[in-house]
Amino acid sequence: MVYFNSQQYPQFSRDYHFIGTRSKALDILRGIAILLVLVHHLDMPKFHVFLATDILTTFKMGSWIGVDLFFVLSGFLISGLLFKEHQRFNCISFKNFFIRRGLKIYPPFYAVIFITFLIYCIRGSTIIPPISWISELFFFQDYVKGVWTQNWSLGVEEKFYILLPLLLILLSKINRSKKDVFRAIPMIFISISITLLILRIWVALTKPYSFFTFYAPFHLRMDSLFFGVLISYFYHYHPFRFRETVRRFKYMMLITGMILLIPPFIIEKERSPLFILSIGFIFYYSGFGLILTAVVESNIKTTLLTRLLTCIGRHSYSIYLWHMSISIALLRLIAHAGLIRHTWLLYSSSFILISITFGICMSKLIEVPSLKLRERLFPSRSRSPIGQYIAEKL
């Protein structure tokens, strides 16, 4: 087990930020991820408006991989909290972890579902079948269509939040006498990655394309999350080697990462699921993982753009939860006029701006108070002077 004390290693602690402060680089990555998601969910015009729509249409085609960036970030950050807890206490409390996760995830999520249910009751609508409500309430949206289509990723992450701490607890008990109790993580990741690749190829070869067959299920997507865990393992348990590797290959990592993200922007996933939705997933999480590795310890210069992206990233969860309802409301407002040139431009800009603004407001109204309550009732067990900075308020 590696534990760094700031008094024992002053030169080390000077170079690193301590837990308890947010990482600007990771918030910026979150901001980029949610902007990719917003662009992907734009309702594009059915006719040519101007050259910019051709560019935006191409960008929209591949921007669905923003969710894969969220997955890699979640794996990195959540495992980081668990690793720090184990470094400090030599154990992991599943109860404390799950309660803290619940106070982060559930209040904003169930607020959206409750308000949606009220609106449907007031309108007397029966469009949504009961199975969709059940799927939504119990986080099975990755297997059965829920109330809001974007919430499928929450179903994937919720299962990950249950299985990851259980896995780490099991490893810590099995390897209790060993110096590095989590040293099996690289081999576990390789096993998961190969198994899921085989499963995805088999699905692509034997079944017709559908969203809940190829794209959404947890058992076909969890390698993206676990790749973040792999990066976090090296970051926390081999920090000097990790840091030296980044120093030597930082720009190569950034360039390679961006190249790996190109395929979905030139190939539609529905037309080539065998590549885009099987082998391709390895490209996307590897690309985002390389970018994350390269920038995680970067000192980001404060500019208007980085401030904006940081703010958006901090509130990305609530923006993600509410953005589809904003889109529907805006489309209804312009439905009588039709999707003409000036209304499409108004819609697209309004959709992004209102989604961000409304999401930030709802975050401050629901998410932030619940996090404050969490810190008061269930303080973090992962606060320790170890030489990494992890966004404690993930």
Secondary structure, 3 states (H helix, E strand, C coil): CCCCCCCCCHHHHHHCCCCCCCCHHHHHHHHHHHHHHHHHCCCCCCCCCCHHHHHHHHHHHHHHHHHHHHHHHHHHHHHHHHHHHHHHHCCCCHHHHHHHHHHHHHHHHHHHHHHHHHHHHHHCCCCCCHHHHHHHHCCCCCCCCCCCHHHHHHHHHHHHHHHHHHHHHHHHHHCCCCCCCCCCHHHHHHHHHHHHHHHHHHHHHHCCCCHHHHHCCHHHHHHHHHHHHHHHHHHHHCHHHHHHHHHHHHHHHHHHHHHHCCHHHCCCCCCCHHHHHHHHHHHHHHHHHHHHHHHCCCCCCCCHHHHHHHHHHHCHHHHHHHHHHHHHHHHHHCCCCCCCHHHHHHHHHHHHHHHHHHHHHHHHHHHHHHHHHHHHHCCCCCCCCCCCCCCCCC
